[in-house]
Amino acid sequence: LAKTTQPISMDSYEGQEVNITCSHNNIATNDYITWYQQFPSQGPRFIIQGYKTKVTNEVASLFIPADRKSSTLSLPRVSLSDTAVYYCLKGGNNRKLIWGLGTSLAVNP
Amino acid sequence: DVKVTQSSRYLVKRTGEKVFLECVQDMDHENMFWYRQDPGLGLRLIYFSYDVKMKEKGDIPEGYSVSREKKERFSLILESASTNQTSMYLCASSRTGFGTSGGQYFGPGTRLTVT
């Protein structure tokens, strides 16, 4: 059974770098990995997407090793406003989407 | 910015009622999705549509149907609401692909309570 597994929760402090890892077995050749952020009472918001190696944008980096069986979302210098739930999604044009159950990140002052 | 809007933020319905949840996107996206989100279960795909009048079942389609008569609008229908359909319903759209090309854009959600 294809699964996407991520930690249930993480704690951090303001200014630290946070790394959230997602394991995704049975990843297909055309699967991409996408990460979303969700605040209470809002829909998830796209953060970053990648296929392999490293992708960086203005808010995060995404590391995907050569075997692509895991991915790591890296949030540099988190602030209180980064407290949210982060979801990993594995999916591609085969129309099969596998969501993780989310990692609840708490950033403390 | 892509905007996905949902017809209601909160809805309370009675068991057995027919319920319509509407979703509209303004970026000419090909794909639209309906999810439900429950504590501890994450996001579960109910239905998706890759073109007007085209639809495919997701992981939990039982008790639901959908309609996409226009490209920008995707409706979720609960034919006969039941209490186990009390949930947060999220609509999303994407340009192309099902996990590629910039991800999905989500609406704010509709919290449906069935009593």
Contacts between the chains, C-beta under 8 A, distances in Angstrom:
chain1	res1	chain2	res2	distance
A	30	B	100	7.9
A	31	B	99	6.6
A	32	B	97	7.9
A	32	B	99	4.8
A	32	B	100	4.9
A	34	B	99	6.1
A	34	B	103	4.9
A	34	B	104	7.9
A	36	B	103	7.3
A	36	B	106	8.0
A	41	B	108	7.6
A	41	B	109	7.3
A	42	B	108	6.0
A	42	B	109	7.2
A	43	B	4	7.5
A	43	B	90	5.2
A	43	B	91	8.0
A	43	B	92	7.3
A	43	B	106	3.0
A	43	B	107	5.4
A	43	B	108	5.5
A	43	B	109	5.3
A	44	B	43	7.4
A	44	B	90	7.5
A	44	B	104	7.9
A	44	B	106	5.1
A	45	B	106	7.0
A	46	B	102	7.0
A	46	B	103	3.8
A	46	B	104	6.9
A	46	B	105	6.9
A	49	B	100	7.6
A	49	B	102	6.8
A	49	B	103	5.4
A	87	B	42	7.0
A	87	B	43	7.0
A	89	B	99	6.3
A	89	B	103	8.0
A	90	B	99	7.0
A	91	B	98	5.3
A	91	B	99	2.5
A	91	B	100	7.8
A	92	B	97	7.1
A	92	B	98	6.4
A	92	B	99	5.0
A	92	B	100	6.2
A	93	B	97	5.2
A	93	B	98	5.8
A	93	B	99	7.7
A	93	B	100	6.5
A	94	B	98	7.4
A	95	B	48	7.5
A	95	B	50	7.9
A	95	B	56	6.8
A	95	B	98	4.9
A	96	B	98	7.5
A	97	B	45	5.9
A	97	B	98	6.1
A	97	B	99	6.0
A	99	B	42	5.3
A	99	B	43	4.8
A	99	B	44	7.8
A	100	B	42	6.8
A	101	B	40	7.3
A	101	B	41	7.3
A	101	B	42	4.2
A	102	B	42	5.6
